[in-house]
Amino acid sequence: MIDSSLMSDMLAPFLVSLKLATATTLCLLFFATPVAYWLAKPSRGRIIARVKVVLMGIIAMPLVLPPTVIGFYLLLLLSPSAGIGHYLHEHNISPLIFTFEGLVVGSIIYSLPFYIQPSYAQFLRIPQSVTEVAHLLEPSRLRRFVKVALPQARVGIILGSLVSFAHTIGEFGVVLMIGGSISGETKVVSIAIYEQVEALNYEAAHMMSGILIIMGVVMVALIASVSRMSQRP
């Protein structure tokens, strides 16, 4: 049997992971959706087109780089001795490393391609005729984006949100590098499982892993369902 104190220690990482996944997904919804829309819009000049290609390549880097590499450079960037961390330190602003806010920053960067790609693909599928009519009827770019583009791309946005949420739940390397293992603050469920295995507490590791597997099956089923919707004409 698992005692109540251990159950409490097991519950806290799940809550941190769910909180992190929710915060990351919401940030991506607000900030990455306009980026995906801009990337999908036809480019009027060669320079803009090349900038978009380079930006797409940068966004896709988490797909090919090990999480520890991304986490290492984020750690350097956010540390008080250099980069953003140095600026925060000079202005007496709380540092981001080993904090929940730092985890959110790292998770946004690491999950960005998982949100951008399905959203971008759906924006590309908006018929040219719809875009032309929107230009005629609505002079405001913001209103065209809100009233026309977003509804047309809603399936891709939902799909990107689900994939990003599921991906964040299972993060390990990035969050370990920039967040460490502070109980109730930065210790996510993947780190908690690793620590239980290190302590040879396989019963707790089995229980937490089993819950993650069930959550994963549910998320995969939802993603597959939404993906089928995105393929409909």
C-alpha positions as CSV (number, residue, x, y, z in Angstrom):
1,M,0.0,0.0,0.0
2,I,1.1,3.6,-0.7
3,D,0.7,5.8,2.4
4,S,-1.1,9.2,2.3
5,S,2.1,11.3,2.4
6,L,3.5,9.5,-0.7
7,M,0.1,9.9,-2.4
8,S,0.3,13.7,-1.7
9,D,3.9,13.7,-3.1
10,M,2.6,12.0,-6.2
11,L,-0.4,14.3,-6.7
12,A,1.7,17.5,-6.6
13,P,3.7,16.8,-9.8
14,F,0.5,16.0,-11.7
15,L,-0.9,19.3,-10.6
16,V,2.3,21.2,-11.7
17,S,2.3,19.4,-15.1
18,L,-1.4,20.2,-15.7
19,K,-0.9,23.8,-14.7
20,L,2.2,24.0,-16.9
21,A,0.4,22.4,-19.9
22,T,-2.6,24.7,-19.5
23,A,-0.5,27.9,-19.2
24,T,1.7,26.9,-22.2
25,T,-1.2,26.1,-24.4
26,L,-3.0,29.4,-23.6
27,C,0.1,31.4,-24.3
28,L,0.5,29.6,-27.6
29,L,-3.1,30.3,-28.5
30,F,-2.7,34.0,-28.0
31,F,0.8,34.6,-29.3
32,A,1.6,31.8,-31.8
33,T,-1.7,31.9,-33.7
34,P,-1.0,35.3,-35.3
35,V,2.5,34.0,-36.2
36,A,1.1,30.9,-37.9
37,Y,-1.4,33.2,-39.8
38,W,1.4,35.5,-40.9
39,L,3.6,32.6,-42.0
40,A,0.7,31.2,-44.1
41,K,-0.1,34.5,-45.8
42,P,1.4,34.9,-49.3
43,S,4.6,36.9,-49.3
44,R,4.8,40.0,-51.5
45,G,8.6,40.2,-51.6
46,R,11.6,37.9,-51.7
47,I,13.0,39.2,-48.4
48,I,9.8,38.5,-46.5
49,A,9.6,35.1,-48.1
50,R,13.2,34.3,-47.0
51,V,12.6,35.6,-43.5
52,K,9.6,33.3,-43.2
53,V,11.7,30.3,-44.4
54,V,14.3,31.1,-41.8
55,L,11.7,31.6,-39.1
56,M,10.0,28.3,-39.9
57,G,13.4,26.6,-39.6
58,I,14.1,28.1,-36.2
59,I,10.6,27.2,-35.0
60,A,11.2,23.6,-36.1
61,M,14.5,23.2,-34.2
62,P,12.9,21.5,-31.2
63,L,11.8,18.7,-33.5
64,V,15.4,17.7,-34.3
65,L,17.5,18.9,-31.3
66,P,17.7,16.9,-28.0
67,P,15.6,18.6,-25.3
68,T,18.7,18.8,-23.1
69,V,20.4,21.0,-25.8
70,I,17.5,23.4,-25.8
71,G,17.3,23.3,-22.0
72,F,21.1,24.0,-21.7
73,Y,21.0,27.1,-23.9
74,L,17.8,28.3,-22.2
75,L,19.6,27.9,-18.9
76,L,22.4,30.1,-20.1
77,L,20.1,32.6,-21.6
78,L,18.0,32.9,-18.5
79,S,20.9,32.8,-16.0
80,P,21.8,36.0,-14.1
81,S,25.3,36.1,-15.7
82,A,24.1,36.5,-19.4
83,G,21.3,37.2,-21.7
84,I,17.8,37.9,-20.5
85,G,18.7,36.7,-17.0
86,H,21.4,39.4,-16.7
87,Y,18.9,42.1,-17.8
88,L,16.4,40.9,-15.1
89,H,19.1,40.8,-12.5
90,E,20.3,44.3,-13.3
91,H,16.7,45.6,-13.0
92,N,16.0,43.7,-9.7
93,I,13.4,41.5,-11.4
94,S,13.0,37.9,-10.2
95,P,15.0,35.4,-12.2
96,L,13.2,32.9,-14.4
97,I,15.4,29.8,-13.9
98,F,14.2,27.3,-11.3
99,T,10.7,29.0,-11.3
100,F,7.4,28.0,-12.7
101,E,7.4,31.0,-15.0
102,G,10.7,29.8,-16.4
103,L,9.1,26.5,-17.1
104,V,6.4,28.2,-19.0
105,V,9.0,30.1,-21.2
106,G,10.9,26.9,-21.9
107,S,7.7,24.9,-22.6
108,I,6.5,27.6,-25.1
109,I,9.7,27.4,-27.0
110,Y,9.9,23.6,-27.0
111,S,6.2,23.1,-27.9
112,L,6.0,25.9,-30.5
113,P,6.4,23.7,-33.6
114,F,3.8,21.3,-32.3
115,Y,1.3,24.2,-32.3
116,I,2.5,26.2,-35.3
117,Q,2.5,23.4,-37.8
118,P,-1.1,22.3,-37.7
119,S,-2.3,25.8,-37.3
120,Y,-0.1,27.0,-40.2
121,A,-1.4,24.1,-42.4
122,Q,-5.0,25.0,-41.7
123,F,-4.5,28.7,-42.5
124,L,-3.0,27.6,-45.8
125,R,-6.2,25.7,-46.6
126,I,-8.3,28.8,-46.5
127,P,-9.7,29.2,-50.0
128,Q,-8.4,32.1,-52.0
129,S,-12.0,33.1,-52.8
130,V,-12.8,33.5,-49.1
131,T,-9.8,35.7,-48.6
132,E,-10.7,37.9,-51.6
133,V,-14.3,38.4,-50.4
134,A,-13.0,39.2,-46.9
135,H,-10.7,41.9,-48.3
136,L,-13.7,43.4,-50.1
137,L,-16.1,43.4,-47.2
138,E,-13.8,44.1,-44.3
139,P,-11.0,46.7,-44.6
140,S,-9.6,46.0,-41.1
141,R,-6.8,43.4,-41.0
142,L,-7.6,42.6,-37.4
143,R,-11.3,42.0,-38.1
144,R,-10.5,39.8,-41.1
145,F,-8.2,37.8,-38.9
146,V,-10.8,37.4,-36.1
147,K,-13.9,37.0,-38.1
148,V,-12.7,35.1,-41.2
149,A,-9.3,33.5,-40.7
150,L,-9.7,32.1,-37.1
151,P,-13.1,30.4,-37.8
152,Q,-11.7,28.9,-41.0
153,A,-8.6,27.6,-39.2
154,R,-10.3,26.5,-36.0
155,V,-9.7,22.8,-36.6
156,G,-6.0,23.3,-36.9
157,I,-5.9,25.6,-33.9
158,I,-7.7,23.0,-31.8
159,L,-5.4,20.3,-33.1
160,G,-2.3,22.3,-32.3
161,S,-3.6,23.1,-28.8
162,L,-4.2,19.4,-28.1
163,V,-0.8,18.3,-29.4
164,S,0.9,21.1,-27.5
165,F,-0.9,20.2,-24.3
166,A,-0.1,16.5,-24.6
167,H,3.5,17.3,-25.4
168,T,4.0,19.6,-22.5
169,I,2.6,17.0,-20.1
170,G,5.3,14.6,-21.0
171,E,8.2,17.1,-21.1
172,F,11.4,16.0,-19.2
173,G,14.7,17.4,-20.5
174,V,13.9,21.0,-21.0
175,V,12.0,21.4,-17.7
176,L,14.7,19.5,-15.8
177,M,17.4,21.8,-17.1
178,I,15.7,25.1,-16.4
179,G,13.4,24.2,-13.5
180,G,15.1,21.5,-11.5
181,S,13.0,19.5,-9.1
182,I,11.4,21.9,-6.6
183,S,8.3,20.2,-5.1
184,G,5.1,22.0,-5.8
185,E,6.9,24.5,-8.0
186,T,8.9,23.0,-10.8
187,K,8.7,19.2,-10.2
188,V,6.6,17.9,-13.1
189,V,5.3,14.3,-13.3
190,S,8.1,13.1,-15.6
191,I,10.7,14.2,-13.2
192,A,8.8,12.7,-10.3
193,I,8.7,9.3,-12.1
194,Y,12.4,9.5,-12.7
195,E,13.1,10.2,-9.1
196,Q,10.9,7.3,-8.0
197,V,12.8,4.9,-10.3
198,E,16.1,6.2,-9.0
199,A,14.8,5.5,-5.4
200,L,13.8,1.9,-6.6
201,N,10.2,2.8,-5.6
202,Y,8.7,1.0,-8.6
203,E,5.2,0.9,-7.1
204,A,4.8,4.7,-7.2
205,A,6.5,4.8,-10.6
206,H,4.1,2.3,-12.0
207,M,1.1,4.2,-10.6
208,M,2.2,7.6,-12.0
209,S,3.2,6.0,-15.3
210,G,-0.1,4.2,-15.6
211,I,-2.0,7.5,-15.1
212,L,0.1,9.1,-17.8
213,I,-0.6,6.2,-20.2
214,I,-4.3,6.6,-19.6
215,M,-4.1,10.4,-20.2
216,G,-2.0,9.7,-23.3
217,V,-4.5,7.3,-24.8
218,V,-7.3,9.9,-24.2
219,M,-5.3,12.7,-25.8
220,V,-4.3,10.6,-28.8
221,A,-7.9,9.7,-29.3
222,L,-8.9,13.3,-29.2
223,I,-6.0,14.3,-31.6
224,A,-7.0,11.6,-34.0
225,S,-10.6,12.7,-34.0
226,V,-9.7,16.3,-34.7
227,S,-7.1,15.3,-37.3
228,R,-9.9,13.5,-39.2
229,M,-11.9,16.7,-39.1
230,S,-9.0,18.7,-40.6
231,Q,-8.8,16.3,-43.6
232,R,-12.5,16.9,-44.5
233,P,-12.9,19.1,-47.6
